[in-house]
Amino acid sequence: MIISELKAQKIIDLTTTNLKAVNTFMTLEKMDGEKVVRFVKNPIVKKFDEPTFVRIDHLNFTNGIIEVKVLSRILADAPDFARGFIGIAFHINDSNSNFESIYIHPLNARVEDQIRRNRSIQYFSYPDFKYQRLRKEFQNKYESYADMALNEWIQLRLEVQGQKAKLYINNNNPHLS
């Protein structure tokens, strides 16, 4: 993971001392010779739209660029409505109770249903503007499409400047801004 802020670049070393699991189980593993962070939602968290992420401790990110490669896979026990979501949370407060996130849903990207395809990328702001509220009040504004698939490495580049954020997937033009 690479985080750039104010023209300074910081490469985050993936260790258990600088990463904090929030309502998830996290392990550091090797995959194809590279160190990766694997995390899955803690099953005791019953609501599907509660904070579930791994955060980088002791990093004050306001504006800048976050780049990360992600791999989304379906767990055998995943419910139909929550399968394969993965993304980036940012502007996280100290108590993890307020943050923004842009996430991808690779499973939607290649389905026949156009409405579902158009929901392969989504933005939300927790806790006041969860995706359901944004979808109802601002139809299609905070959702978009990008071609991607499960079980593939996907390059995400998030550029944050004030109240604006742009998401680039696999080095293509922005898919959500």
Wavefront OBJ file of the C-alpha trace (Angstrom):
o trace
v 0.000 0.000 0.000
v 1.279 3.426 -0.886
v -0.077 6.598 0.648
v 0.931 10.019 -0.669
v 0.105 13.230 1.126
v 1.355 16.747 0.469
v 3.901 15.556 -2.075
v 5.437 13.098 0.406
v 5.144 9.419 -0.306
v 4.940 6.828 2.408
v 5.034 3.121 1.725
v 3.249 1.332 4.542
v 5.011 -1.731 5.880
v 2.383 -4.341 6.605
v 2.871 -5.377 10.242
v 0.479 -6.171 13.049
v 1.905 -3.241 15.042
v 0.735 -0.559 12.582
v -2.530 -2.150 11.437
v -5.698 -2.336 13.505
v -8.605 -4.635 12.683
v -12.018 -3.009 13.201
v -14.769 -5.647 13.443
v -12.703 -7.966 11.260
v -10.290 -10.853 11.606
v -6.931 -9.923 10.121
v -3.914 -12.033 9.274
v -0.681 -11.253 7.476
v 0.087 -13.893 4.879
v 2.250 -14.590 1.849
v 0.544 -14.888 -1.520
v 2.508 -15.406 -4.707
v 5.639 -14.386 -2.808
v 4.201 -11.061 -1.602
v 3.110 -10.050 1.885
v -0.649 -9.403 1.999
v -3.225 -8.473 4.611
v -6.163 -10.863 4.638
v -9.266 -9.794 6.480
v -12.833 -10.960 6.793
v -15.774 -9.540 8.713
v -16.104 -10.751 12.265
v -19.263 -12.943 12.360
v -20.391 -11.446 15.678
v -21.074 -8.177 13.818
v -24.654 -8.877 12.794
v -25.421 -5.767 10.754
v -23.945 -5.804 7.282
v -23.332 -2.047 7.120
v -21.327 -1.534 10.304
v -17.651 -0.464 10.219
v -15.518 -3.374 9.050
v -12.028 -2.464 7.907
v -8.344 -2.606 8.693
v -6.943 0.822 9.503
v -3.401 2.081 9.562
v -2.669 3.338 13.049
v -0.824 6.573 13.742
v -1.415 7.974 10.265
v -3.229 11.272 9.892
v -4.509 11.256 6.312
v -6.483 14.275 5.136
v -5.719 14.926 1.469
v -3.609 12.907 -0.917
v -3.472 9.609 -2.743
v -3.982 6.072 -1.504
v -2.923 3.228 -3.787
v -3.539 -0.404 -3.013
v -3.984 -3.721 -4.814
v -6.960 -5.771 -3.652
v -8.201 -9.278 -4.291
v -11.836 -10.103 -3.618
v -13.020 -13.656 -3.099
v -16.355 -15.081 -1.992
v -16.426 -16.864 1.342
v -18.468 -20.054 1.497
v -20.706 -18.637 4.243
v -21.217 -15.184 2.674
v -24.887 -14.139 2.434
v -26.234 -13.341 -1.044
v -26.555 -9.618 -0.292
v -22.973 -9.149 0.971
v -20.554 -10.961 -1.299
v -17.159 -9.736 -2.430
v -17.210 -6.090 -1.301
v -13.757 -4.552 -0.787
v -12.494 -1.000 -0.771
v -10.807 1.899 0.975
v -11.978 3.714 4.098
v -10.567 7.189 4.741
v -11.123 10.237 6.941
v -11.574 7.794 9.842
v -12.047 9.382 13.271
v -10.262 8.038 16.362
v -13.249 5.987 17.551
v -13.874 4.465 14.070
v -17.450 5.737 14.273
v -17.214 8.251 11.440
v -15.497 7.701 8.082
v -15.892 7.732 4.316
v -15.421 4.789 2.003
v -15.339 3.910 -1.645
v -15.642 0.225 -2.323
v -15.940 -2.080 -5.263
v -18.201 -5.048 -5.830
v -16.479 -7.166 -8.498
v -19.314 -9.697 -8.494
v -21.647 -7.047 -9.947
v -19.312 -5.910 -12.712
v -20.093 -8.673 -15.195
v -23.692 -9.620 -14.470
v -26.442 -9.320 -17.085
v -28.541 -6.917 -15.000
v -27.483 -3.366 -15.980
v -28.668 -1.848 -12.699
v -26.461 -4.212 -10.696
v -23.510 -3.584 -13.049
v -23.901 0.150 -12.430
v -23.460 -0.598 -8.724
v -20.029 -2.178 -9.041
v -18.503 0.917 -7.344
v -20.128 2.715 -4.431
v -19.335 5.610 -2.106
v -20.756 6.159 1.375
v -20.127 8.259 4.477
v -20.649 6.505 7.804
v -22.813 6.805 9.838
v -25.133 9.422 8.317
v -24.941 8.672 4.605
v -24.858 4.908 4.238
v -25.328 3.536 0.741
v -29.103 2.977 1.183
v -29.711 6.638 1.984
v -27.465 7.862 -0.835
v -29.175 5.528 -3.292
v -32.610 6.794 -2.230
v -31.847 10.528 -2.024
v -29.214 10.833 -4.786
v -30.081 8.062 -7.223
v -27.031 6.898 -9.231
v -24.818 9.805 -8.090
v -22.594 7.800 -5.745
v -22.512 4.548 -7.725
v -20.774 3.668 -10.954
v -19.521 0.879 -13.193
v -16.049 -0.460 -13.888
v -14.980 -3.715 -15.463
v -13.372 -6.053 -12.927
v -13.796 -9.575 -11.648
v -13.555 -11.690 -8.544
v -10.323 -13.593 -7.960
v -8.289 -10.969 -9.855
v -5.870 -8.435 -8.414
v -7.413 -4.975 -8.833
v -5.370 -1.776 -8.564
v -7.223 0.996 -6.702
v -6.007 4.589 -6.653
v -8.009 7.006 -4.549
v -7.261 10.730 -4.864
v -8.739 12.791 -2.026
v -8.804 16.587 -2.021
v -11.103 18.229 0.525
v -14.639 17.003 -0.045
v -13.797 15.464 -3.421
v -12.501 11.989 -4.099
v -11.733 10.205 -7.373
v -11.337 6.460 -7.734
v -9.196 4.992 -10.492
v -9.325 1.252 -11.155
v -6.501 -0.564 -12.927
v -4.942 2.746 -14.042
v -7.970 3.749 -16.144
v -9.832 7.073 -16.156
v -11.668 7.862 -12.922
v -14.710 5.686 -12.427
v -16.230 7.633 -9.573
v -15.620 11.240 -8.634
l 1 2 3 4 5 6 7 8 9 10 11 12 13 14 15 16 17 18 19 20 21 22 23 24 25 26 27 28 29 30 31 32 33 34 35 36 37 38 39 40 41 42 43 44 45 46 47 48 49 50 51 52 53 54 55 56 57 58 59 60 61 62 63 64 65 66 67 68 69 70 71 72 73 74 75 76 77 78 79 80 81 82 83 84 85 86 87 88 89 90 91 92 93 94 95 96 97 98 99 100 101 102 103 104 105 106 107 108 109 110 111 112 113 114 115 116 117 118 119 120 121 122 123 124 125 126 127 128 129 130 131 132 133 134 135 136 137 138 139 140 141 142 143 144 145 146 147 148 149 150 151 152 153 154 155 156 157 158 159 160 161 162 163 164 165 166 167 168 169 170 171 172 173 174 175 176 177
